[in-house]
């Protein structure tokens, strides 16, 4: 069960139809600001009760984890409102949703990538 929960937590933070996925080794354009923008574009958060957040090691705050990888989970929770505010200020998407909805979109994306011939044309 732990492995399924861990995989689901990781999927939720990194996979979805509106997540930009850059190939490994992609060069960042725009210096440090470009790097932060890239982290925001390639991740999303999911919302769970506090005890579940503790169980997944704070990875429900995947955006903040990518921006500040050395911060402990409790600090990720603290900086999240400011990160969201700054993202809105710069017209960038701050992706978050319930765990169920984010996981559902992630699993659908995996399904679509696994069986591309089953996806109607124009919906990739």
Secondary structure in CASP SS format (residue, H / E / C, confidence):
PFRMAT SS
TARGET T0000
AUTHOR 0000-0000-0000
METHOD secondary structure of the structure
MODEL  1
X C 1.00
X H 1.00
X H 1.00
X H 1.00
X H 1.00
X H 1.00
X H 1.00
X H 1.00
X H 1.00
X H 1.00
X H 1.00
X H 1.00
X H 1.00
X H 1.00
X C 1.00
X C 1.00
X C 1.00
X C 1.00
X C 1.00
X C 1.00
X C 1.00
X C 1.00
X C 1.00
X C 1.00
X C 1.00
X C 1.00
X C 1.00
X C 1.00
X C 1.00
X C 1.00
X H 1.00
X H 1.00
X H 1.00
X H 1.00
X H 1.00
X H 1.00
X H 1.00
X H 1.00
X H 1.00
X H 1.00
X H 1.00
X C 1.00
X C 1.00
X C 1.00
X C 1.00
X C 1.00
X E 1.00
X C 1.00
X C 1.00
X H 1.00
X H 1.00
X H 1.00
X H 1.00
X H 1.00
X H 1.00
X C 1.00
X C 1.00
X C 1.00
X H 1.00
X H 1.00
X H 1.00
X H 1.00
X H 1.00
X H 1.00
X H 1.00
X H 1.00
X H 1.00
X C 1.00
X C 1.00
X C 1.00
X C 1.00
X C 1.00
X H 1.00
X H 1.00
X H 1.00
X H 1.00
X H 1.00
X H 1.00
X H 1.00
X H 1.00
X H 1.00
X H 1.00
X H 1.00
X H 1.00
X H 1.00
X H 1.00
X H 1.00
X H 1.00
X H 1.00
X C 1.00
X C 1.00
X C 1.00
X C 1.00
X C 1.00
X C 1.00
X C 1.00
X C 1.00
X E 1.00
X H 1.00
X H 1.00
X H 1.00
X H 1.00
X H 1.00
X H 1.00
X H 1.00
X H 1.00
X H 1.00
X H 1.00
X H 1.00
X H 1.00
X H 1.00
X H 1.00
X H 1.00
X H 1.00
X C 1.00
X H 1.00
X H 1.00
X H 1.00
X C 1.00
X C 1.00
X C 1.00
X C 1.00
X C 1.00
X C 1.00
END
